[in-house]
């Protein structure tokens, strides 16, 4: 496994958001989102958790959530727009 904390810190020092994929490790290894300082973390249900496939587990930091899409980026990244729309409705 990669050193998520070091990689998240590296991203932050360069002004970038960090995204951590825990699809295969969720449920089998510690997922320390706050300790790592990760901006976005996503996992799936079908690997280590052995649950029904197709479920996504996602967490976003306040820093990441505040980076809502502009009208320009919404056209390019429709998933991000859907996420932002969902957060607004929630």
PDB file of N, CA, C and O in Angstrom, chain B, residues numbered from 101:
ATOM      1  N   UNK B 101       0.835  -1.178   0.000  1.00  0.00           N
ATOM      2  CA  UNK B 101       0.000   0.000   0.000  1.00  0.00           C
ATOM      3  C   UNK B 101       0.880   1.241   0.000  1.00  0.00           C
ATOM      4  O   UNK B 101       1.994   1.234   0.524  1.00  0.00           O
ATOM      5  N   UNK B 102       0.368   2.285  -0.587  1.00  0.00           N
ATOM      6  CA  UNK B 102       1.080   3.562  -0.634  1.00  0.00           C
ATOM      7  C   UNK B 102       0.973   4.290   0.699  1.00  0.00           C
ATOM      8  O   UNK B 102       0.093   4.001   1.510  1.00  0.00           O
ATOM      9  N   UNK B 103       1.868   5.225   0.911  1.00  0.00           N
ATOM     10  CA  UNK B 103       1.831   6.068   2.106  1.00  0.00           C
ATOM     11  C   UNK B 103       0.857   7.213   1.829  1.00  0.00           C
ATOM     12  O   UNK B 103       1.254   8.274   1.347  1.00  0.00           O
ATOM     13  N   UNK B 104      -0.406   6.990   2.136  1.00  0.00           N
ATOM     14  CA  UNK B 104      -1.456   7.958   1.813  1.00  0.00           C
ATOM     15  C   UNK B 104      -1.207   9.310   2.471  1.00  0.00           C
ATOM     16  O   UNK B 104      -1.428  10.348   1.849  1.00  0.00           O
ATOM     17  N   UNK B 105      -0.752   9.311   3.711  1.00  0.00           N
ATOM     18  CA  UNK B 105      -0.512  10.575   4.421  1.00  0.00           C
ATOM     19  C   UNK B 105       0.538  11.414   3.698  1.00  0.00           C
ATOM     20  O   UNK B 105       0.357  12.618   3.519  1.00  0.00           O
ATOM     21  N   UNK B 106       1.626  10.786   3.285  1.00  0.00           N
ATOM     22  CA  UNK B 106       2.695  11.510   2.593  1.00  0.00           C
ATOM     23  C   UNK B 106       2.219  12.034   1.241  1.00  0.00           C
ATOM     24  O   UNK B 106       2.548  13.155   0.855  1.00  0.00           O
ATOM     25  N   UNK B 107       1.449  11.227   0.529  1.00  0.00           N
ATOM     26  CA  UNK B 107       0.956  11.653  -0.782  1.00  0.00           C
ATOM     27  C   UNK B 107      -0.072  12.779  -0.662  1.00  0.00           C
ATOM     28  O   UNK B 107      -0.086  13.695  -1.484  1.00  0.00           O
ATOM     29  N   UNK B 108      -0.922  12.714   0.346  1.00  0.00           N
ATOM     30  CA  UNK B 108      -1.899  13.793   0.571  1.00  0.00           C
ATOM     31  C   UNK B 108      -1.189  15.090   0.938  1.00  0.00           C
ATOM     32  O   UNK B 108      -1.577  16.165   0.481  1.00  0.00           O
ATOM     33  N   UNK B 109      -0.151  14.989   1.760  1.00  0.00           N
ATOM     34  CA  UNK B 109       0.630  16.169   2.137  1.00  0.00           C
ATOM     35  C   UNK B 109       1.334  16.755   0.919  1.00  0.00           C
ATOM     36  O   UNK B 109       1.380  17.974   0.757  1.00  0.00           O
ATOM     37  N   UNK B 110       1.877  15.904   0.070  1.00  0.00           N
ATOM     38  CA  UNK B 110       2.543  16.365  -1.148  1.00  0.00           C
ATOM     39  C   UNK B 110       1.562  17.123  -2.041  1.00  0.00           C
ATOM     40  O   UNK B 110       1.890  18.182  -2.575  1.00  0.00           O
ATOM     41  N   UNK B 111       0.367  16.579  -2.199  1.00  0.00           N
ATOM     42  CA  UNK B 111      -0.656  17.256  -3.004  1.00  0.00           C
ATOM     43  C   UNK B 111      -0.977  18.627  -2.416  1.00  0.00           C
ATOM     44  O   UNK B 111      -1.067  19.619  -3.139  1.00  0.00           O
ATOM     45  N   UNK B 112      -1.147  18.669  -1.106  1.00  0.00           N
ATOM     46  CA  UNK B 112      -1.501  19.925  -0.435  1.00  0.00           C
ATOM     47  C   UNK B 112      -0.397  20.976  -0.608  1.00  0.00           C
ATOM     48  O   UNK B 112      -0.696  22.150  -0.830  1.00  0.00           O
ATOM     49  N   UNK B 113       0.875  20.567  -0.509  1.00  0.00           N
ATOM     50  CA  UNK B 113       1.972  21.532  -0.659  1.00  0.00           C
ATOM     51  C   UNK B 113       2.010  22.131  -2.061  1.00  0.00           C
ATOM     52  O   UNK B 113       2.551  23.219  -2.255  1.00  0.00           O
ATOM     53  N   UNK B 114       1.444  21.431  -3.032  1.00  0.00           N
ATOM     54  CA  UNK B 114       1.400  21.931  -4.409  1.00  0.00           C
ATOM     55  C   UNK B 114       0.047  22.547  -4.755  1.00  0.00           C
ATOM     56  O   UNK B 114      -0.217  22.863  -5.915  1.00  0.00           O
ATOM     57  N   UNK B 115      -0.811  22.717  -3.747  1.00  0.00           N
ATOM     58  CA  UNK B 115      -2.101  23.348  -3.974  1.00  0.00           C
ATOM     59  C   UNK B 115      -3.122  22.466  -4.666  1.00  0.00           C
ATOM     60  O   UNK B 115      -4.124  22.955  -5.188  1.00  0.00           O
ATOM     61  N   UNK B 116      -2.868  21.169  -4.670  1.00  0.00           N
ATOM     62  CA  UNK B 116      -3.784  20.232  -5.328  1.00  0.00           C
ATOM     63  C   UNK B 116      -4.652  19.512  -4.301  1.00  0.00           C
ATOM     64  O   UNK B 116      -4.280  19.385  -3.135  1.00  0.00           O
ATOM     65  N   UNK B 117      -5.788  19.052  -4.742  1.00  0.00           N
ATOM     66  CA  UNK B 117      -6.637  18.206  -3.907  1.00  0.00           C
ATOM     67  C   UNK B 117      -6.146  16.769  -4.012  1.00  0.00           C
ATOM     68  O   UNK B 117      -5.619  16.364  -5.048  1.00  0.00           O
ATOM     69  N   UNK B 118      -6.317  16.007  -2.955  1.00  0.00           N
ATOM     70  CA  UNK B 118      -5.902  14.598  -2.971  1.00  0.00           C
ATOM     71  C   UNK B 118      -7.128  13.696  -3.043  1.00  0.00           C
ATOM     72  O   UNK B 118      -8.164  13.977  -2.440  1.00  0.00           O
ATOM     73  N   UNK B 119      -6.987  12.617  -3.786  1.00  0.00           N
ATOM     74  CA  UNK B 119      -8.032  11.602  -3.903  1.00  0.00           C
ATOM     75  C   UNK B 119      -7.397  10.263  -3.567  1.00  0.00           C
ATOM     76  O   UNK B 119      -6.383   9.888  -4.156  1.00  0.00           O
ATOM     77  N   UNK B 120      -7.991   9.541  -2.621  1.00  0.00           N
ATOM     78  CA  UNK B 120      -7.451   8.251  -2.200  1.00  0.00           C
ATOM     79  C   UNK B 120      -8.455   7.158  -2.551  1.00  0.00           C
ATOM     80  O   UNK B 120      -9.626   7.229  -2.180  1.00  0.00           O
ATOM     81  N   UNK B 121      -7.981   6.157  -3.264  1.00  0.00           N
ATOM     82  CA  UNK B 121      -8.786   4.996  -3.657  1.00  0.00           C
ATOM     83  C   UNK B 121      -8.584   3.905  -2.609  1.00  0.00           C
ATOM     84  O   UNK B 121      -7.485   3.366  -2.473  1.00  0.00           O
ATOM     85  N   UNK B 122      -9.649   3.579  -1.864  1.00  0.00           N
ATOM     86  CA  UNK B 122      -9.575   2.517  -0.854  1.00  0.00           C
ATOM     87  C   UNK B 122     -10.507   1.355  -1.217  1.00  0.00           C
ATOM     88  O   UNK B 122     -10.972   0.628  -0.339  1.00  0.00           O
ATOM     89  N   UNK B 123     -10.774   1.190  -2.511  1.00  0.00           N
ATOM     90  CA  UNK B 123     -11.716   0.165  -2.965  1.00  0.00           C
ATOM     91  C   UNK B 123     -11.326  -1.214  -2.455  1.00  0.00           C
ATOM     92  O   UNK B 123     -12.171  -1.933  -1.922  1.00  0.00           O
ATOM     93  N   UNK B 124     -10.072  -1.593  -2.607  1.00  0.00           N
ATOM     94  CA  UNK B 124      -9.675  -2.945  -2.209  1.00  0.00           C
ATOM     95  C   UNK B 124      -9.251  -3.060  -0.753  1.00  0.00           C
ATOM     96  O   UNK B 124      -9.198  -4.169  -0.221  1.00  0.00           O
ATOM     97  N   UNK B 125      -8.948  -1.950  -0.096  1.00  0.00           N
ATOM     98  CA  UNK B 125      -8.476  -2.035   1.294  1.00  0.00           C
ATOM     99  C   UNK B 125      -9.547  -1.736   2.336  1.00  0.00           C
ATOM    100  O   UNK B 125      -9.364  -2.075   3.505  1.00  0.00           O
ATOM    101  N   UNK B 126     -10.644  -1.120   1.957  1.00  0.00           N
ATOM    102  CA  UNK B 126     -11.701  -0.767   2.905  1.00  0.00           C
ATOM    103  C   UNK B 126     -12.246  -2.017   3.584  1.00  0.00           C
ATOM    104  O   UNK B 126     -12.778  -2.912   2.926  1.00  0.00           O
ATOM    105  N   UNK B 127     -12.111  -2.068   4.884  1.00  0.00           N
ATOM    106  CA  UNK B 127     -12.553  -3.231   5.650  1.00  0.00           C
ATOM    107  C   UNK B 127     -11.429  -4.199   5.966  1.00  0.00           C
ATOM    108  O   UNK B 127     -11.597  -5.093   6.795  1.00  0.00           O
ATOM    109  N   UNK B 128     -10.284  -4.034   5.318  1.00  0.00           N
ATOM    110  CA  UNK B 128      -9.158  -4.927   5.555  1.00  0.00           C
ATOM    111  C   UNK B 128      -7.929  -4.219   6.086  1.00  0.00           C
ATOM    112  O   UNK B 128      -7.002  -4.857   6.585  1.00  0.00           O
ATOM    113  N   UNK B 129      -7.921  -2.907   5.978  1.00  0.00           N
ATOM    114  CA  UNK B 129      -6.806  -2.089   6.464  1.00  0.00           C
ATOM    115  C   UNK B 129      -7.395  -0.790   7.014  1.00  0.00           C
ATOM    116  O   UNK B 129      -8.474  -0.373   6.592  1.00  0.00           O
ATOM    117  N   UNK B 130      -6.699  -0.156   7.945  1.00  0.00           N
ATOM    118  CA  UNK B 130      -7.216   1.104   8.489  1.00  0.00           C
ATOM    119  C   UNK B 130      -7.373   2.171   7.400  1.00  0.00           C
ATOM    120  O   UNK B 130      -6.485   2.352   6.566  1.00  0.00           O
ATOM    121  N   UNK B 131      -8.486   2.858   7.417  1.00  0.00           N
ATOM    122  CA  UNK B 131      -8.744   3.978   6.512  1.00  0.00           C
ATOM    123  C   UNK B 131      -8.826   5.220   7.397  1.00  0.00           C
ATOM    124  O   UNK B 131      -9.848   5.481   8.032  1.00  0.00           O
ATOM    125  N   UNK B 132      -7.736   5.974   7.426  1.00  0.00           N
ATOM    126  CA  UNK B 132      -7.576   7.096   8.360  1.00  0.00           C
ATOM    127  C   UNK B 132      -7.689   8.428   7.621  1.00  0.00           C
ATOM    128  O   UNK B 132      -6.717   9.175   7.510  1.00  0.00           O
ATOM    129  N   UNK B 133      -8.859   8.702   7.133  1.00  0.00           N
ATOM    130  CA  UNK B 133      -9.099   9.860   6.274  1.00  0.00           C
ATOM    131  C   UNK B 133      -8.587  11.158   6.896  1.00  0.00           C
ATOM    132  O   UNK B 133      -7.848  11.899   6.248  1.00  0.00           O
ATOM    133  N   UNK B 134      -8.966  11.442   8.133  1.00  0.00           N
ATOM    134  CA  UNK B 134      -8.552  12.693   8.778  1.00  0.00           C
ATOM    135  C   UNK B 134      -7.058  12.713   9.080  1.00  0.00           C
ATOM    136  O   UNK B 134      -6.408  13.746   8.921  1.00  0.00           O
ATOM    137  N   UNK B 135      -6.516  11.591   9.510  1.00  0.00           N
ATOM    138  CA  UNK B 135      -5.080  11.500   9.788  1.00  0.00           C
ATOM    139  C   UNK B 135      -4.275  11.734   8.517  1.00  0.00           C
ATOM    140  O   UNK B 135      -3.251  12.418   8.545  1.00  0.00           O
ATOM    141  N   UNK B 136      -4.729  11.174   7.416  1.00  0.00           N
ATOM    142  CA  UNK B 136      -4.039  11.355   6.138  1.00  0.00           C
ATOM    143  C   UNK B 136      -4.170  12.778   5.623  1.00  0.00           C
ATOM    144  O   UNK B 136      -3.301  13.250   4.890  1.00  0.00           O
ATOM    145  N   UNK B 137      -5.242  13.468   5.993  1.00  0.00           N
ATOM    146  CA  UNK B 137      -5.514  14.792   5.430  1.00  0.00           C
ATOM    147  C   UNK B 137      -6.032  14.688   4.011  1.00  0.00           C
ATOM    148  O   UNK B 137      -5.802  15.580   3.195  1.00  0.00           O
ATOM    149  N   UNK B 138      -6.729  13.606   3.713  1.00  0.00           N
ATOM    150  CA  UNK B 138      -7.245  13.369   2.360  1.00  0.00           C
ATOM    151  C   UNK B 138      -8.430  14.279   2.066  1.00  0.00           C
ATOM    152  O   UNK B 138      -9.253  14.549   2.941  1.00  0.00           O
ATOM    153  N   UNK B 139      -8.507  14.745   0.834  1.00  0.00           N
ATOM    154  CA  UNK B 139      -9.624  15.598   0.430  1.00  0.00           C
ATOM    155  C   UNK B 139     -10.811  14.778  -0.061  1.00  0.00           C
ATOM    156  O   UNK B 139     -11.960  15.143   0.186  1.00  0.00           O
ATOM    157  N   UNK B 140     -10.550  13.699  -0.739  1.00  0.00           N
ATOM    158  CA  UNK B 140     -11.626  12.826  -1.221  1.00  0.00           C
ATOM    159  C   UNK B 140     -11.163  11.380  -1.087  1.00  0.00           C
ATOM    160  O   UNK B 140     -10.040  11.038  -1.459  1.00  0.00           O
ATOM    161  N   UNK B 141     -12.028  10.552  -0.560  1.00  0.00           N
ATOM    162  CA  UNK B 141     -11.722   9.126  -0.413  1.00  0.00           C
ATOM    163  C   UNK B 141     -12.932   8.356  -0.907  1.00  0.00           C
ATOM    164  O   UNK B 141     -14.070   8.677  -0.563  1.00  0.00           O
ATOM    165  N   UNK B 142     -12.679   7.339  -1.715  1.00  0.00           N
ATOM    166  CA  UNK B 142     -13.793   6.521  -2.186  1.00  0.00           C
ATOM    167  C   UNK B 142     -13.446   5.050  -2.067  1.00  0.00           C
ATOM    168  O   UNK B 142     -12.290   4.647  -2.194  1.00  0.00           O
ATOM    169  N   UNK B 143     -14.468   4.270  -1.821  1.00  0.00           N
ATOM    170  CA  UNK B 143     -14.304   2.826  -1.707  1.00  0.00           C
ATOM    171  C   UNK B 143     -15.507   2.125  -2.300  1.00  0.00           C
ATOM    172  O   UNK B 143     -16.504   2.751  -2.660  1.00  0.00           O
ATOM    173  N   UNK B 144     -15.393   0.832  -2.393  1.00  0.00           N
ATOM    174  CA  UNK B 144     -16.488   0.034  -2.925  1.00  0.00           C
ATOM    175  C   UNK B 144     -16.873  -1.053  -1.947  1.00  0.00           C
ATOM    176  O   UNK B 144     -16.131  -1.378  -1.019  1.00  0.00           O
ATOM    177  N   UNK B 145     -18.024  -1.595  -2.170  1.00  0.00           N
ATOM    178  CA  UNK B 145     -18.568  -2.586  -1.241  1.00  0.00           C
ATOM    179  C   UNK B 145     -18.178  -4.018  -1.575  1.00  0.00           C
ATOM    180  O   UNK B 145     -18.263  -4.897  -0.717  1.00  0.00           O
ATOM    181  N   UNK B 146     -17.754  -4.264  -2.801  1.00  0.00           N
ATOM    182  CA  UNK B 146     -17.623  -5.636  -3.273  1.00  0.00           C
ATOM    183  C   UNK B 146     -16.295  -6.318  -2.949  1.00  0.00           C
ATOM    184  O   UNK B 146     -16.208  -7.541  -3.052  1.00  0.00           O
ATOM    185  N   UNK B 147     -15.291  -5.597  -2.575  1.00  0.00           N
ATOM    186  CA  UNK B 147     -13.981  -6.219  -2.345  1.00  0.00           C
ATOM    187  C   UNK B 147     -13.878  -6.781  -0.932  1.00  0.00           C
ATOM    188  O   UNK B 147     -14.497  -7.799  -0.621  1.00  0.00           O
ATOM    189  N   UNK B 148     -13.109  -6.131  -0.085  1.00  0.00           N
ATOM    190  CA  UNK B 148     -12.839  -6.642   1.259  1.00  0.00           C
ATOM    191  C   UNK B 148     -14.090  -6.733   2.131  1.00  0.00           C
ATOM    192  O   UNK B 148     -14.171  -7.596   3.005  1.00  0.00           O
ATOM    193  N   UNK B 149     -15.058  -5.859   1.904  1.00  0.00           N
ATOM    194  CA  UNK B 149     -16.291  -5.894   2.689  1.00  0.00           C
ATOM    195  C   UNK B 149     -17.195  -7.058   2.284  1.00  0.00           C
ATOM    196  O   UNK B 149     -18.073  -7.460   3.048  1.00  0.00           O
ATOM    197  N   UNK B 150     -16.979  -7.596   1.084  1.00  0.00           N
ATOM    198  CA  UNK B 150     -17.768  -8.725   0.554  1.00  0.00           C
ATOM    199  C   UNK B 150     -19.272  -8.449   0.577  1.00  0.00           C
ATOM    200  O   UNK B 150     -20.071  -9.330   0.894  1.00  0.00           O
ATOM    201  N   UNK B 151     -19.636  -7.235   0.243  1.00  0.00           N
ATOM    202  CA  UNK B 151     -21.052  -6.860   0.179  1.00  0.00           C
ATOM    203  C   UNK B 151     -21.509  -6.826  -1.279  1.00  0.00           C
ATOM    204  O   UNK B 151     -20.743  -7.128  -2.194  1.00  0.00           O
ATOM    205  N   UNK B 152     -22.735  -6.464  -1.466  1.00  0.00           N
ATOM    206  CA  UNK B 152     -23.301  -6.349  -2.801  1.00  0.00           C
ATOM    207  C   UNK B 152     -22.480  -5.372  -3.635  1.00  0.00           C
ATOM    208  O   UNK B 152     -22.191  -4.268  -3.173  1.00  0.00           O
ATOM    209  N   UNK B 153     -22.102  -5.750  -4.846  1.00  0.00           N
ATOM    210  CA  UNK B 153     -21.349  -4.830  -5.695  1.00  0.00           C
ATOM    211  C   UNK B 153     -22.226  -3.667  -6.158  1.00  0.00           C
ATOM    212  O   UNK B 153     -23.451  -3.770  -6.213  1.00  0.00           O
ATOM    213  N   UNK B 154     -21.574  -2.578  -6.484  1.00  0.00           N
ATOM    214  CA  UNK B 154     -22.284  -1.429  -7.014  1.00  0.00           C
ATOM    215  C   UNK B 154     -22.520  -0.313  -6.020  1.00  0.00           C
ATOM    216  O   UNK B 154     -23.032   0.743  -6.391  1.00  0.00           O
ATOM    217  N   UNK B 155     -22.156  -0.524  -4.762  1.00  0.00           N
ATOM    218  CA  UNK B 155     -22.310   0.534  -3.764  1.00  0.00           C
ATOM    219  C   UNK B 155     -20.994   1.294  -3.640  1.00  0.00           C
ATOM    220  O   UNK B 155     -19.924   0.688  -3.572  1.00  0.00           O
ATOM    221  N   UNK B 156     -21.074   2.598  -3.610  1.00  0.00           N
ATOM    222  CA  UNK B 156     -19.879   3.427  -3.471  1.00  0.00           C
ATOM    223  C   UNK B 156     -19.918   4.155  -2.141  1.00  0.00           C
ATOM    224  O   UNK B 156     -20.954   4.683  -1.736  1.00  0.00           O
ATOM    225  N   UNK B 157     -18.796   4.175  -1.479  1.00  0.00           N
ATOM    226  CA  UNK B 157     -18.640   4.899  -0.224  1.00  0.00           C
ATOM    227  C   UNK B 157     -17.693   6.064  -0.499  1.00  0.00           C
ATOM    228  O   UNK B 157     -16.563   5.859  -0.942  1.00  0.00           O
ATOM    229  N   UNK B 158     -18.151   7.274  -0.239  1.00  0.00           N
ATOM    230  CA  UNK B 158     -17.381   8.467  -0.583  1.00  0.00           C
ATOM    231  C   UNK B 158     -17.386   9.436   0.588  1.00  0.00           C
ATOM    232  O   UNK B 158     -18.413   9.628   1.241  1.00  0.00           O
ATOM    233  N   UNK B 159     -16.242  10.043   0.851  1.00  0.00           N
ATOM    234  CA  UNK B 159     -16.168  11.121   1.837  1.00  0.00           C
ATOM    235  C   UNK B 159     -15.377  12.270   1.219  1.00  0.00           C
ATOM    236  O   UNK B 159     -14.387  12.055   0.520  1.00  0.00           O
ATOM    237  N   UNK B 160     -15.828  13.488   1.488  1.00  0.00           N
ATOM    238  CA  UNK B 160     -15.182  14.681   0.960  1.00  0.00           C
ATOM    239  C   UNK B 160     -14.843  15.622   2.106  1.00  0.00           C
ATOM    240  O   UNK B 160     -15.650  15.828   3.012  1.00  0.00           O
ATOM    241  N   UNK B 161     -13.655  16.184   2.060  1.00  0.00           N
ATOM    242  CA  UNK B 161     -13.257  17.168   3.068  1.00  0.00           C
ATOM    243  C   UNK B 161     -13.983  18.483   2.789  1.00  0.00           C
ATOM    244  O   UNK B 161     -14.468  18.698   1.679  1.00  0.00           O
ATOM    245  N   UNK B 162     -14.061  19.359   3.784  1.00  0.00           N
ATOM    246  CA  UNK B 162     -14.644  20.686   3.533  1.00  0.00           C
ATOM    247  C   UNK B 162     -13.908  21.421   2.410  1.00  0.00           C
ATOM    248  O   UNK B 162     -14.526  22.133   1.618  1.00  0.00           O
ATOM    249  N   UNK B 163     -12.601  21.247   2.349  1.00  0.00           N
ATOM    250  CA  UNK B 163     -11.802  21.886   1.294  1.00  0.00           C
ATOM    251  C   UNK B 163     -12.243  21.401  -0.082  1.00  0.00           C
ATOM    252  O   UNK B 163     -12.340  22.191  -1.022  1.00  0.00           O
ATOM    253  N   UNK B 164     -12.507  20.116  -0.198  1.00  0.00           N
ATOM    254  CA  UNK B 164     -12.943  19.542  -1.467  1.00  0.00           C
ATOM    255  C   UNK B 164     -14.381  19.948  -1.780  1.00  0.00           C
ATOM    256  O   UNK B 164     -14.694  20.292  -2.920  1.00  0.00           O
ATOM    257  N   UNK B 165     -15.244  19.910  -0.790  1.00  0.00           N
ATOM    258  CA  UNK B 165     -16.654  20.252  -0.991  1.00  0.00           C
ATOM    259  C   UNK B 165     -16.835  21.698  -1.418  1.00  0.00           C
ATOM    260  O   UNK B 165     -17.775  22.018  -2.144  1.00  0.00           O
ATOM    261  N   UNK B 166     -15.942  22.574  -0.973  1.00  0.00           N
ATOM    262  CA  UNK B 166     -16.063  23.990  -1.324  1.00  0.00           C
ATOM    263  C   UNK B 166     -15.609  24.266  -2.749  1.00  0.00           C
ATOM    264  O   UNK B 166     -15.775  25.379  -3.248  1.00  0.00           O
ATOM    265  N   UNK B 167     -15.043  23.277  -3.402  1.00  0.00           N
ATOM    266  CA  UNK B 167     -14.564  23.435  -4.771  1.00  0.00           C
ATOM    267  C   UNK B 167     -15.644  23.026  -5.766  1.00  0.00           C
ATOM    268  O   UNK B 167     -15.379  22.248  -6.682  1.00  0.00           O
ATOM    269  N   UNK B 168     -16.848  23.538  -5.594  1.00  0.00           N
ATOM    270  CA  UNK B 168     -17.965  23.201  -6.478  1.00  0.00           C
ATOM    271  C   UNK B 168     -17.643  23.553  -7.916  1.00  0.00           C
ATOM    272  O   UNK B 168     -16.818  24.427  -8.182  1.00  0.00           O
ATOM    273  N   UNK B 169     -18.291  22.875  -8.831  1.00  0.00           N
ATOM    274  CA  UNK B 169     -17.988  23.095 -10.248  1.00  0.00           C
ATOM    275  C   UNK B 169     -18.541  24.427 -10.745  1.00  0.00           C
ATOM    276  O   UNK B 169     -19.604  24.876 -10.316  1.00  0.00           O
ATOM    277  N   UNK B 170     -17.811  25.035 -11.642  1.00  0.00           N
ATOM    278  CA  UNK B 170     -18.321  26.218 -12.326  1.00  0.00           C
ATOM    279  C   UNK B 170     -19.155  25.727 -13.503  1.00  0.00           C
ATOM    280  O   UNK B 170     -19.193  24.528 -13.777  1.00  0.00           O
ATOM    281  N   UNK B 171     -19.804  26.616 -14.181  1.00  0.00           N
ATOM    282  CA  UNK B 171     -20.606  26.220 -15.344  1.00  0.00           C
ATOM    283  C   UNK B 171     -19.725  25.558 -16.397  1.00  0.00           C
ATOM    284  O   UNK B 171     -20.165  24.633 -17.080  1.00  0.00           O
ATOM    285  N   UNK B 172     -18.483  26.025 -16.532  1.00  0.00           N
ATOM    286  CA  UNK B 172     -17.570  25.451 -17.520  1.00  0.00           C
ATOM    287  C   UNK B 172     -17.171  24.028 -17.153  1.00  0.00           C
ATOM    288  O   UNK B 172     -17.239  23.125 -17.986  1.00  0.00           O
ATOM    289  N   UNK B 173     -16.751  23.826 -15.895  1.00  0.00           N
ATOM    290  CA  UNK B 173     -16.267  22.500 -15.511  1.00  0.00           C
ATOM    291  C   UNK B 173     -17.398  21.496 -15.400  1.00  0.00           C
ATOM    292  O   UNK B 173     -17.167  20.296 -15.552  1.00  0.00           O
ATOM    293  N   UNK B 174     -18.620  21.956 -15.137  1.00  0.00           N
ATOM    294  CA  UNK B 174     -19.752  21.034 -15.012  1.00  0.00           C
ATOM    295  C   UNK B 174     -19.987  20.295 -16.318  1.00  0.00           C
ATOM    296  O   UNK B 174     -20.416  19.141 -16.310  1.00  0.00           O
ATOM    297  N   UNK B 175     -19.711  20.949 -17.435  1.00  0.00           N
ATOM    298  CA  UNK B 175     -19.890  20.303 -18.736  1.00  0.00           C
ATOM    299  C   UNK B 175     -18.837  19.217 -18.945  1.00  0.00           C
ATOM    300  O   UNK B 175     -19.102  18.203 -19.592  1.00  0.00           O
ATOM    301  N   UNK B 176     -17.653  19.432 -18.399  1.00  0.00           N
ATOM    302  CA  UNK B 176     -16.561  18.491 -18.593  1.00  0.00           C
ATOM    303  C   UNK B 176     -16.595  17.341 -17.597  1.00  0.00           C
ATOM    304  O   UNK B 176     -16.226  16.218 -17.938  1.00  0.00           O
ATOM    305  N   UNK B 177     -17.026  17.603 -16.390  1.00  0.00           N
ATOM    306  CA  UNK B 177     -17.007  16.591 -15.338  1.00  0.00           C
ATOM    307  C   UNK B 177     -18.415  16.453 -14.771  1.00  0.00           C
ATOM    308  O   UNK B 177     -18.729  16.998 -13.713  1.00  0.00           O
ATOM    309  N   UNK B 178     -19.249  15.722 -15.485  1.00  0.00           N
ATOM    310  CA  UNK B 178     -20.650  15.636 -15.084  1.00  0.00           C
ATOM    311  C   UNK B 178     -20.821  14.956 -13.735  1.00  0.00           C
ATOM    312  O   UNK B 178     -21.755  15.286 -13.004  1.00  0.00           O
ATOM    313  N   UNK B 179     -19.939  14.005 -13.374  1.00  0.00           N
ATOM    314  CA  UNK B 179     -20.031  13.349 -12.074  1.00  0.00           C
ATOM    315  C   UNK B 179     -19.819  14.332 -10.940  1.00  0.00           C
ATOM    316  O   UNK B 179     -20.478  14.250  -9.903  1.00  0.00           O
ATOM    317  N   UNK B 180     -18.892  15.268 -11.141  1.00  0.00           N
ATOM    318  CA  UNK B 180     -18.642  16.291 -10.132  1.00  0.00           C
ATOM    319  C   UNK B 180     -19.851  17.197  -9.992  1.00  0.00           C
ATOM    320  O   UNK B 180     -20.211  17.591  -8.883  1.00  0.00           O
ATOM    321  N   UNK B 181     -20.478  17.530 -11.107  1.00  0.00           N
ATOM    322  CA  UNK B 181     -21.678  18.364 -11.064  1.00  0.00           C
ATOM    323  C   UNK B 181     -22.795  17.643 -10.324  1.00  0.00           C
ATOM    324  O   UNK B 181     -23.500  18.245  -9.515  1.00  0.00           O
ATOM    325  N   UNK B 182     -22.953  16.360 -10.602  1.00  0.00           N
ATOM    326  CA  UNK B 182     -23.994  15.577  -9.926  1.00  0.00           C
ATOM    327  C   UNK B 182     -23.730  15.544  -8.429  1.00  0.00           C
ATOM    328  O   UNK B 182     -24.664  15.654  -7.635  1.00  0.00           O
ATOM    329  N   UNK B 183     -22.474  15.394  -8.032  1.00  0.00           N
ATOM    330  CA  UNK B 183     -22.119  15.385  -6.618  1.00  0.00           C
ATOM    331  C   UNK B 183     -22.473  16.717  -5.983  1.00  0.00           C
ATOM    332  O   UNK B 183     -23.060  16.760  -4.902  1.00  0.00           O
ATOM    333  N   UNK B 184     -22.116  17.805  -6.655  1.00  0.00           N
ATOM    334  CA  UNK B 184     -22.388  19.129  -6.118  1.00  0.00           C
ATOM    335  C   UNK B 184     -23.898  19.352  -5.996  1.00  0.00           C
ATOM    336  O   UNK B 184     -24.369  19.883  -4.991  1.00  0.00           O
ATOM    337  N   UNK B 185     -24.644  18.952  -7.004  1.00  0.00           N
ATOM    338  CA  UNK B 185     -26.097  19.083  -6.982  1.00  0.00           C
ATOM    339  C   UNK B 185     -26.683  18.272  -5.828  1.00  0.00           C
ATOM    340  O   UNK B 185     -27.596  18.734  -5.143  1.00  0.00           O
ATOM    341  N   UNK B 186     -26.168  17.080  -5.615  1.00  0.00           N
ATOM    342  CA  UNK B 186     -26.639  16.233  -4.524  1.00  0.00           C
ATOM    343  C   UNK B 186     -26.366  16.886  -3.172  1.00  0.00           C
ATOM    344  O   UNK B 186     -27.222  16.868  -2.287  1.00  0.00           O
ATOM    345  N   UNK B 187     -25.176  17.460  -3.012  1.00  0.00           N
ATOM    346  CA  UNK B 187     -24.839  18.128  -1.754  1.00  0.00           C
ATOM    347  C   UNK B 187     -25.756  19.323  -1.502  1.00  0.00           C
ATOM    348  O   UNK B 187     -26.155  19.576  -0.365  1.00  0.00           O
ATOM    349  N   UNK B 188     -26.089  20.057  -2.566  1.00  0.00           N
ATOM    350  CA  UNK B 188     -26.978  21.204  -2.413  1.00  0.00           C
ATOM    351  C   UNK B 188     -28.370  20.758  -1.972  1.00  0.00           C
ATOM    352  O   UNK B 188     -29.000  21.420  -1.146  1.00  0.00           O
ATOM    353  N   UNK B 189     -28.849  19.654  -2.510  1.00  0.00           N
ATOM    354  CA  UNK B 189     -30.181  19.157  -2.179  1.00  0.00           C
ATOM    355  C   UNK B 189     -30.219  18.490  -0.811  1.00  0.00           C
ATOM    356  O   UNK B 189     -31.253  18.500  -0.142  1.00  0.00           O
ATOM    357  N   UNK B 190     -29.114  17.919  -0.398  1.00  0.00           N
ATOM    358  CA  UNK B 190     -29.055  17.184   0.867  1.00  0.00           C
ATOM    359  C   UNK B 190     -29.333  18.140   1.988  1.00  0.00           C
ATOM    360  O   UNK B 190     -29.335  17.741   3.153  1.00  0.00           O
TER     361      UNK B 190
END
